[in-house]
Structure formats: structure tokens, C-alpha cells
Amino acid sequence: MKNGLRVLLLVIVGATLATGAGFAADVATPEYKLAATYKIGGEGGWDYATLHHGILYVTRVTHTMAIDVSTGRVVADIYGQKRSHGVALVPDAHRGFISDGGSGSVLIFDLRSHAVLGHVPAADDADGIIYDRASNRVLVMCGDAHKLVAIAPDVNPNGGQPAASVDLGGSPEFAVADEKGKVYVNIADKDEVAVVDTKTMKVVARWPTAPGMRPTGMSMDRATRRLFIGCRNKHLIVMNADDGKIVADLSIGAFVDATAFRDGLAFASCGDGTLTIIREVSPDKFEVAQVLKTEVGARTMAVDPTGVMIYLPTADLTFPAGSNPAHPRPVPVPETFRILVVTP
């Protein structure tokens, strides 16, 4: 997609959204479409995608790619991981942090040069990772260790240690911070959300996600304090972040791995090749606005701050000989990795 087209889309949709005040009920919900595909290539699978100032960071197991979303070109490739999962960015510290489940550590890189600065230990199966402004900590969800590990952004990348560790009592997936001192963590094997007070670094509440099971993706509307929880049994649960009350339950596709919220719209990206777009009518009323066909495998995503541009990593998939037929695990075909670009 050319830069001029991207700017035009931003201007048109931004003006459209600006004509209404309050919730999405005041404006027409834009219809999204698959607008472009960036052929990236390279080896490895992929996991979470993180967008910052036009650069999309996507983990590729042993390396992490930085992609310019205005051109679709790889501007950096960060090596030194065994099984990378996610990227958290701290612009004020000029650092990026990559969770490495294979080594139970976090790789730290320079946000300007993308040079590797070093590694800090976390815990087994370091997976989801976010930055919490309220505590000024990078928070790592460690699935096998059942822990949340907190790391200071200015930690010594060669010999430094975590600032704190929290026992979550189950296997965490992803998390979101309200930026006021609370972090909400999906506990996949317990079908619940654990609420962590980042001042005391303790779990202060546990809220069930039923009828949602195996919660994975997590995002938040901080204005209305609503959590959007993608669950592997094809449910998207909307939860009140103050008391854990479930205020909505909507149908989504299979194999969800990420959710996002922007300007009155919630998004759920699913590995079955669907992107469900949900319209916020009021803090306690939501409706499915669109189910967009993407591609099989496009289970994670990054959404720009306006909600205009959505980027979904995927690749051609195959099932290797000898795969367990009861629990088949597809693997990506080499050099087919690509980024799908979705816009209104």
C-alpha cells in the first residue's frame, strides 16, 4: 500500500469517527476489508504482534522481525531467542523487551538501533509481555511457572534481576493494565482472570470467565473500564474491570489469540481465518458488527491507535507426517510468512 493511500484512509476514517461523540452508537460502524498483503518470508512460526510508530514487531521463534508497515519491508531482524513470544516497548527508556519461553528469559534490545543489549532471567515459559506505566515495570506472564515476573525498564541487561515475582496460581496467557495500579491476567487453565495490584505485587481478586473457557486474548476500554477476553471456546467475554461482572457474551471464531479495542470497536482475531468486529453501543451493550474472512492462521494482530489499520501475521500451513490426529499442530511453510493489512 502506498503512503499516500494510507494517509488518505487515516484522514477519511478519522474525520468520520470524529463526527460523533460518546459511543459507537453515534456513528456508522465502518466496514472493514482486506486491503493488502505484505510478503515477508523468513523462517519460523509467529506469535504476538506489537505496533509502535509505524514499526510492527513480530516474534518468529528464534528471531524477531521489525517491519515498516508503510512499505512492508523488514527494517531489522533481532536474533538470539530460543522460543520468542511477545514484545513490550518502553520508549522513554529507548528499550524493547522480548519474552523467550525457550530460555525462560527476556531479551532486551535498543529501540533505536535494534541491537541486542542482553538478557534478564524471568521464569519457565515466558510468554505474554506488556509494559505497565503505573508501576513502570515490564510484566512477563510465565505459563509453566504460573508466575508474573516484573522487570524494571532500566535493569542491567547483563546480570540484572527481576524486580518482583507474583504467584498467579495457574497458567497465564495475556494481560492488560488499567494504568492506575491494576493488571488483569487471563489464567487459561483456570478459566478466570487474576487481578494483580502492581503496588503490592499481589493477586487481589479472581473472577471466572464462564461461559468463556481457555481465555487467551485480552484488551481493555479504559474509559468505561471494560475488559475484552477472547476465549478458545468461541466466546468473547466483556467484563467489568471493577467487580468482575460479565456484561456481555458474544460469539467469535475458533482459535482466538488476540483482542483489541479502539474507538468504540472491539476486535477478535481467530486462527480459523476470521476477524470479528464488535460495536460498543453502551458500556453494557455490544453487538457483532462484522465478521471478516481473513486467512487461516491469522490468530494474532496489532491495531493502530485509531483503529484504522489492522495487521495480522500468517503463513501457509501444513501438517507434518506423524502428527497426532487427535491434536494436530500445523507448521508454517518456509518463506510464506506474510502480513495481512485490514482497513475500513
N, C-alpha and C positions, 0 to 999 in steps of 0.2 A: 504494500500500500504506500503510495506517495505521501510525503509530508503534507502537501497542500490539501489532499483529501482528508487526512486525519485531522488537520486543523479545522477544516470546514465542518466535519462531523461534530467536533467538540463545540464549535460556535453555535451550530443549529440546535443540537440537543440541549446544550446548556441554556440557550435562550428559551427553549420550550419548557424546561423544568422550572426556570425562574419565573414563569408567568403565574404559577400557583403558589400559595402559601400553605404551610401545615403539611398534612399527609398527602399520600399519593392520590387520594380521592379527588383532590382539587385539580389534577392534571391528567391528561390521557397517558396511559402507560405505553411507552414506545415499544414497537415490535422489533425484536432482535433477529439478526440473521448472521450466517457465517459469511464473512466478507473477504477473508484472505487466509492463506496458509503459507507459513514460513517453513521451508525445508531446511532443517538444521543439520541432520545427520549425527554422526558420532556414535560411540559405543555406550552401552549401559541402559538400564531402565531409567525411571524417574520417580520423583515423589513431589514434595511441595514446591510451589512456585511463589516467588516474592518479587514485588514490583517496587522500584524506587527511582524516581526522577528519570523515567524512560528506559531504565535498565531492568530486564527481567532475569532473576536468578533462579535457575532450575537445577536441582541436585540430580546427578547421573551415576550414583553408586560410588564410583571411585574418584569422581571429579564433579565440579560444579560449574555450569556454564553461565556466563553473563551475556545477555542478548540485548542488543539495541532494538527496541520494539518499533522504532520509526523506519528501520531498514530491514529488520530480520537478520542482521549479521551478528555473529559471535564476536564480542569485543575482548573477552578474556575467558580463560579456562583455568579454573583453580583445582590443582591436583593435591593428593595427599590424604584421601579418605578411603576407608575400607567399606563402609555402607552408609553413605550420606542420606539424610532425610529432609532437613529443612534449613532455612537461612533466616536469621534475625539480624537486623541492621540497626546500628546506633550512630546516626550521622554526627551527633555532637562529639563523639569520640573518634570519628573517622574510621570506624571498625565494622566489620561484618563477622558473624558467628555462624558456623555450620555444624549442625549436630551429626555425629558419626556413631551410628549404632554398632558398627562392627568393632570399634575400639573403645566404646563407652566414654568418648571424649568429645570435646568441642574444638574445632579448628578455628583459629582467629586469623582474619586477613585484613589488609589495609584497604579501606573503601575507595581510596583514590587510585592506587596502583594495582590493586588486586593481588599484591604479593602476600604470601603466607608469612604470618608473624610467629606462629607457634600453635601449641595445643594446651588445653586445660582439661584435667580429668572431670568427668561427670559421673555416670553410672551405667550399668548394663542397659543396652538397647536405647541409647539416647535418640529420641525421635522428634516429636513436635517441639518447636522452639519459638519463643516470642520475646519481645522487649517490653517491659512494663515501666512506663515513665514515672509512675507514682513512687515506686521503690528504687528506681534507677538500677534495675537488675535485668539481666538476660535470664530467662526462665526456660529450663530444659525439662521436657517430660520424658522420663526414662521408663519404658514399658515393662521390661523384665524385672527391673529393680523396684518397681512400684513407687518411684520417687519423683519429686520435683526438685531439681537442683538449681540454685540461684547463683549467678556469676556476675561480679561487678564488671562493668564495661572497660574499666581501666586496669583490669587484672594483668599481672605479669604473664605474658603468653609463653614464657619458658620457666616453668617451676611454680607458677601461681596455683592457688587452690580455690574451690568454690567458696562463696560467702555463707551459704546455708543449704540445708537439705531438708525436705519435708516428706514424711511417710504418708503416701496417699491411700494406702490400704487396698490397692487394686492397680490394674494396668491402665495407665493414662494414654490417651491419644493426643488430641489437640486442646488448646486453651485459648482464652481471650481475657484481657484485662479491662476493667472499667475505668482505669487511670485515676481511681480515687482510693485505692488501697485494697481492692478485692480482685482476685483472679479466679476464673471459673474453668475447671478442668473436666473434660469428658473421661470417665472411668469406664472403659469399654467392657470389661469382663464383669462389672457390677451393675451395668445399666443405670448409671447415676452420674450426677455432676457433683464434684467436690469443690467447695468454696474455700479458698485459701486467703487468709488475712496476711498481706505481704509486709505488714509492720511487725507482726509477731512470728511470721512464717509458720503458721499452724492452720490445720483444717478446722473451720468453724461451723460448717454445715455440710450435709449430704442430701441431695434431692434426687429422687427417682425420675427417670426419663420415660417410664412406661406411659403409653403403649410403644414408645420407641425403644428399640433394643440395639445393642452394639453401637453406641454413639461414637462418631468419628469427627466429622467436620464441626467447627464451632465459630460463630461470629456474633456481633452484638450491635444493636442500635443503642448507643449510649444516651441519646436524648430521651428515649422512652424507657430505657433500661429493660430491653427485651433481648433474650438470647435465642439464637437460631441454631438448632442442634440437628445435624444430619445423622440419621441412624440407618444401619445396614439392613433393617427390615422394611425399607422403603417408606419411612416416615420422616417428616421434618417437624420437629417439636419446637414450638415457640414458648419460651419460659420467662416468667417474671424474675428478674435478677435480684429482687429484694426479698422474695419469700419462697421462690421455687415453684410457684403455682404455674401449671401448664395452661396457657391461654388459647393455644391453637394447635391442631394436629393436621398436617397436610400430607398428601401423597406425593412421593418423588420416585425417581428411578432406582435401579439396583446399583450397588457398589459405590455409594456416595463416599467421597473422601474430603470434600471441602464445601463450605458455605461462605457467603459474603453478604454484606448489607451496604447499600448505597442509595441515598436519596429516595427513600420510600419503597425500595425494591430489595427483596432477598433473593439470592441465587444459590442453587444447589447443583454442583457438577457431579455427574454419576458415570461410572465406568461402563454402563450399558450403552453409552452414546447419547445421553440426554442431558440437557441443561434446563432445569425447572426454574422459572422466574415467578416470584410470588409478590403480589401487590399488598402493601400495607394500607388498609383502609382506615384503621384507627389502631391505638396501642393494643387492643384485644381482638381485632378483626382482620383477617388476612384471607386472600383468595389467590388461587393459581391464575396467573395472567397468561402464561405461555409455556409450552414445553417444546423446546427447540432441539431438533435432531443434530447432534454433533458427530462424533466418531467413537467407536468402541475404544475404550481405554482412557478417554479424556475425563479422568476422575478428579483431577486437581485443577486449580485455576488461580489466577491473580486478576483482580479488578482494579482499574484505576480509580483515583479519588472521586471522580464524577460519576462513575458507573457507566460511562460511555463505551469504554474499551475493555473487553474481557479476553484474557489469554489462557488457552487450555493446552497443555502439553499432551502429546500422544505419539503413537508409533504403530506400525503394523505388528500384529501379534501372532505367535504360533505356539503350539503345544508340543514340547519335545517328546521324543519317544521315551516310553517308560513312565509318563506322568500318571499320577494317581487319578483314576477316572472319577473317584468319589469327590476328590478335591483338586481338580486340575488347576495348575498355575501357569498361565501363559508367560512367554518370554518375548521381549521385543526383537524384531528382525533388525539386524545391524544396518545402520545408515538410513533407517526410515523415520527416525525421530523428527518431529515437526511441532510447530506451534499453530494452533487454530486461533484466528482472530475473529471475535464476535462483536458486532456493533449494532446499534439501532438503525 
